[in-house]
Amino acid sequence: LALFAEGDSTLRGLHTLRQKETDRIAALATELKKFNAGIDVEEDALIISPPEHMRHANVDTHDDHRMAMSFALAGTKIEHVTIRDAECV
């Protein structure tokens, strides 16, 4: 949802996300950049700046079902979003 916000979104207290199926902080940063979002990672925080010009993207799930489900939301507003390995859901 931060891709479509007006202004930056700061998500804090994310330290446990580094210890899940994948390092979700790193994975989110990698995948959000594909849409042209500005990303800043600070220890257990993720700051997301929505892009001025949204790009379509091929999203990698990092073998994590929550990544696939999260980026499915982007596909409702952006054309040509492909979620690779969606079967992990």
trRosetta pair geometry for C-beta under 8 A, 3 or more apart (Angstrom, degrees):
i j d omega theta_ij theta_ji phi_ij phi_ji
1 4 6.1 -69 -167 44 51 100
1 5 6.6 70 138 -50 76 95
1 9 7.7 118 97 -85 82 166
1 73 6.5 -46 -60 140 69 150
2 5 5.2 -32 -145 -1 45 123
2 9 3.8 -114 -124 36 110 147
2 11 7.7 -84 -63 -34 145 112
2 32 7.6 -10 82 -130 116 137
2 37 7.4 74 113 -146 100 146
2 48 3.9 60 144 91 142 143
2 50 6.6 -156 151 -70 62 86
3 32 6.9 -154 -77 -141 98 92
3 35 5.7 -27 -127 122 129 156
3 37 5.8 -91 -109 -75 78 129
3 48 7.4 -66 -64 161 49 130
3 50 5.6 107 -172 -124 31 89
3 51 7.1 -9 -155 14 80 91
3 54 7.1 75 174 -115 111 116
3 74 5.9 46 34 -109 160 103
3 78 7.9 -51 137 -37 146 132
4 50 6.4 138 -66 -125 7 138
4 77 6.3 18 -80 96 138 170
5 8 7.6 14 99 149 129 5
5 9 5.2 113 25 -49 164 111
5 48 7.7 97 32 99 128 106
5 50 5.4 -172 56 -41 70 130
6 50 7.6 -53 -95 28 19 145
7 50 7.6 47 55 15 14 108
8 38 8.0 -60 -106 79 98 114
8 47 5.8 0 -176 -175 123 94
8 48 6.6 152 -157 77 69 45
8 49 5.0 -34 -98 -92 87 71
8 50 7.8 -155 -93 -2 38 73
9 47 7.3 166 84 -153 47 48
9 48 4.7 -11 58 58 96 100
9 50 7.8 70 -5 -42 101 89
10 45 6.2 -3 -173 -174 91 116
10 46 7.5 164 -153 83 47 46
10 47 5.0 -11 -104 -105 79 80
10 48 7.9 -174 -77 21 34 68
11 14 5.9 58 128 -53 102 125
11 45 6.4 162 85 -155 53 63
11 46 4.7 -4 56 56 106 92
11 47 7.8 -165 24 -75 66 36
11 48 7.4 32 -3 -4 104 107
12 44 6.7 65 -167 109 59 88
12 45 4.6 -14 -105 -103 67 101
13 44 6.1 18 -124 136 12 122
13 45 7.7 44 -4 -84 38 74
14 17 4.5 -28 177 14 90 125
14 18 7.7 97 132 -27 84 82
14 24 7.7 -124 -179 87 113 105
14 25 5.6 118 130 -82 133 113
14 44 4.8 173 54 179 67 74
14 45 6.5 141 17 -90 110 27
14 46 6.1 22 0 -9 163 101
15 18 6.4 -45 -173 13 46 110
15 43 7.6 -19 -86 151 93 85
15 44 3.9 -38 -57 -113 79 130
16 19 5.9 -69 -164 43 53 105
16 20 7.4 70 144 -48 74 94
17 20 6.0 -32 -153 -5 45 119
17 23 7.4 76 130 -171 75 48
17 24 3.9 -89 179 60 103 114
17 25 5.1 113 100 -40 120 84
18 23 4.9 5 -143 -136 64 85
18 24 7.2 -116 -74 34 31 71
18 25 5.8 -25 -74 14 81 115
18 26 7.7 72 -118 -7 82 97
20 23 7.8 143 45 -95 78 21
20 24 5.4 20 43 -26 129 114
20 64 7.0 72 120 -131 114 129
20 66 7.8 -32 151 33 152 137
21 24 7.9 68 53 -60 76 96
21 62 7.5 132 111 119 99 94
21 63 6.4 -136 156 106 118 83
21 64 4.3 157 84 -105 128 92
21 65 7.8 87 11 14 166 71
21 66 7.8 152 28 22 126 102
22 26 7.7 -113 148 66 95 98
22 27 5.1 62 118 -43 129 142
22 62 4.1 17 -73 144 175 124
22 63 6.6 130 -51 61 119 80
22 64 4.8 -97 12 -45 114 132
22 67 7.3 -6 46 -34 134 137
23 26 4.2 31 108 24 116 114
23 27 6.2 150 85 -18 62 90
24 27 5.3 -56 -135 44 35 113
24 28 5.8 40 162 -23 69 104
24 62 8.0 170 -101 83 55 148
24 64 6.8 -173 -93 167 91 167
24 66 7.3 -16 -116 88 133 124
24 67 7.1 -157 -128 -70 89 99
25 28 6.0 -53 -146 35 25 109
25 29 6.5 25 154 -17 60 108
25 41 6.1 105 161 -135 112 122
25 44 7.8 -115 -83 -140 151 43
25 46 5.8 -161 -144 -65 89 118
26 29 5.7 -56 -149 37 30 113
26 30 6.3 32 154 -20 65 107
26 41 7.6 22 -88 -103 56 162
27 30 5.7 -54 -148 36 31 113
27 31 6.3 18 160 -10 66 110
27 60 7.9 -116 -154 94 96 94
27 62 4.4 -69 -124 -16 136 162
27 64 6.8 72 137 29 173 144
27 67 5.8 -67 140 -101 134 138
28 31 6.1 -64 -143 43 27 102
28 32 5.8 25 163 -18 67 113
28 46 6.2 5 96 -145 134 162
28 67 7.5 -143 -75 -117 68 95
28 70 7.8 -42 -108 113 99 157
29 32 6.1 -57 -138 38 23 108
29 33 6.5 30 160 -25 59 107
29 39 4.6 133 -143 168 83 150
29 41 5.6 -37 -80 -55 147 121
29 46 6.7 -138 -68 -135 92 114
30 33 6.1 -61 -159 28 25 113
30 34 7.4 31 146 -27 58 99
30 60 7.6 -35 117 53 124 113
31 34 5.6 -42 -163 15 42 118
31 35 7.8 33 147 -11 63 97
31 57 7.3 122 -170 142 72 147
31 59 5.2 50 -151 -140 118 90
31 60 6.6 -141 -89 48 104 71
31 67 7.0 143 -17 -166 162 111
31 71 6.3 -82 159 -83 141 137
32 35 5.9 -56 -165 33 45 108
32 37 4.3 -56 162 57 96 136
32 39 5.5 122 87 -73 122 124
32 48 6.1 -87 -176 -128 157 114
33 36 7.5 48 -175 -84 42 15
33 37 6.3 -100 -87 59 33 77
33 39 5.7 -73 -66 3 90 131
34 55 7.0 -120 151 87 56 116
34 57 3.8 98 134 -137 114 135
34 58 7.3 -111 -175 52 147 51
34 59 6.7 179 68 -90 152 65
35 51 6.0 -151 129 -6 82 139
35 54 5.8 -23 -180 -152 93 79
35 55 5.6 -178 -153 56 36 77
35 57 5.2 -79 -70 -22 67 138
35 74 6.7 -109 -88 -152 145 144
35 78 7.2 -87 -132 -98 114 171
36 51 3.7 77 101 -121 97 148
36 52 7.8 -84 133 44 125 59
36 53 6.1 -48 122 83 164 70
36 54 6.2 -172 46 -128 119 30
36 55 4.6 113 -24 1 112 104
37 48 5.6 -12 170 -164 131 90
37 49 6.3 155 -175 73 73 57
37 50 6.2 -44 -121 -126 93 30
37 51 5.1 -93 -78 -40 48 92
38 48 7.2 136 78 -167 62 40
38 49 3.3 -2 57 53 114 117
38 50 8.0 -20 26 33 86 16
38 51 7.3 146 -15 -83 71 63
39 46 7.1 -30 -156 -166 91 89
39 47 7.2 139 -160 79 41 62
39 48 6.2 -5 -103 -107 69 64
39 49 7.5 -132 -54 24 33 80
40 46 7.6 149 79 -161 52 43
40 47 4.2 -9 59 57 101 111
40 49 7.9 55 -5 -14 97 102
41 45 7.4 158 -159 86 45 57
41 46 5.9 -13 -107 -107 70 69
41 47 7.8 -154 -70 23 27 75
42 45 4.5 -10 67 61 93 105
42 46 7.9 -171 29 -74 69 27
42 47 7.0 37 3 -11 108 107
51 54 5.2 134 79 -84 123 54
51 55 7.2 -68 141 1 171 77
54 78 5.8 -124 151 -111 135 119
56 78 6.0 167 -105 157 68 108
56 79 6.1 -55 -91 93 124 64
56 80 3.6 7 -155 89 155 107
56 81 6.0 -135 -156 -67 81 57
57 74 7.7 -13 47 131 113 147
57 78 7.8 19 18 125 85 146
57 81 6.0 13 57 -124 71 76
57 82 7.6 -132 110 39 47 70
58 81 8.0 165 -89 -162 31 46
58 82 4.6 -12 -118 67 74 109
58 84 6.0 48 171 -34 94 111
59 67 7.5 -169 159 153 114 98
59 68 7.8 145 113 -114 121 52
59 71 4.4 172 -177 155 170 162
59 74 7.5 126 -51 57 145 138
59 81 6.6 17 -10 -175 113 93
59 82 6.8 -178 23 88 71 52
59 83 5.0 -22 67 -110 109 63
59 84 6.5 -166 85 15 50 79
60 67 7.9 -15 110 139 53 141
60 84 5.3 -21 -105 57 55 121
60 85 7.1 37 -155 26 61 116
61 64 5.7 -165 160 49 81 61
61 65 7.4 22 -176 -87 128 25
61 67 4.7 147 -154 88 60 115
61 68 4.4 0 -116 -61 123 91
61 71 7.9 -136 -96 32 71 130
61 83 6.5 61 -61 180 101 93
61 84 6.4 -142 -6 82 87 68
61 85 4.7 -123 29 83 122 105
61 86 6.9 157 -52 -84 140 39
61 88 5.2 176 124 33 151 140
62 67 5.5 82 39 1 99 169
63 85 6.7 -56 -84 145 55 150
63 88 5.5 179 -151 -113 45 146
64 67 4.3 75 83 1 104 110
64 68 7.2 177 93 -9 57 82
64 88 6.7 43 44 136 13 147
65 68 5.6 -53 -153 35 40 113
65 69 6.3 34 154 -16 71 107
65 88 5.1 -147 -75 125 69 90
65 89 4.5 119 -143 -101 98 57
66 69 5.7 -53 -142 41 35 109
66 70 6.0 40 157 -24 66 107
67 70 5.8 -54 -145 35 28 112
67 71 6.4 11 163 -5 63 111
68 71 6.5 -70 -149 45 24 98
68 72 6.5 39 151 -37 62 102
68 83 5.3 98 -143 176 81 135
68 85 7.3 -116 -82 99 123 74
68 86 5.2 135 -153 -128 131 61
68 88 5.8 163 -23 65 142 102
68 89 5.0 -121 89 -49 141 108
69 72 5.5 -43 -152 14 33 120
69 89 6.2 119 -56 -108 91 126
70 73 6.4 -47 179 14 40 111
71 74 5.1 -31 -163 21 62 117
71 75 7.0 68 143 -20 69 96
71 81 7.1 -159 160 173 96 129
71 83 5.8 149 95 -100 116 110
72 75 5.4 -50 -160 31 43 118
72 76 7.4 52 145 -29 64 93
72 83 6.4 -26 -77 -46 73 153
73 76 5.8 -47 -164 17 41 114
73 77 7.7 6 153 5 65 102
74 77 6.6 -80 -163 48 39 91
74 78 5.3 -17 164 24 82 122
74 81 5.4 161 109 -120 99 162
75 78 6.4 -71 -108 60 29 81
75 81 3.9 -134 -94 72 81 130
75 83 7.0 -72 -45 -31 140 107
78 81 5.1 81 90 -43 104 117
83 86 4.5 82 104 -76 110 103
85 88 5.3 36 146 -20 96 109
86 89 6.1 -26 174 10 66 111
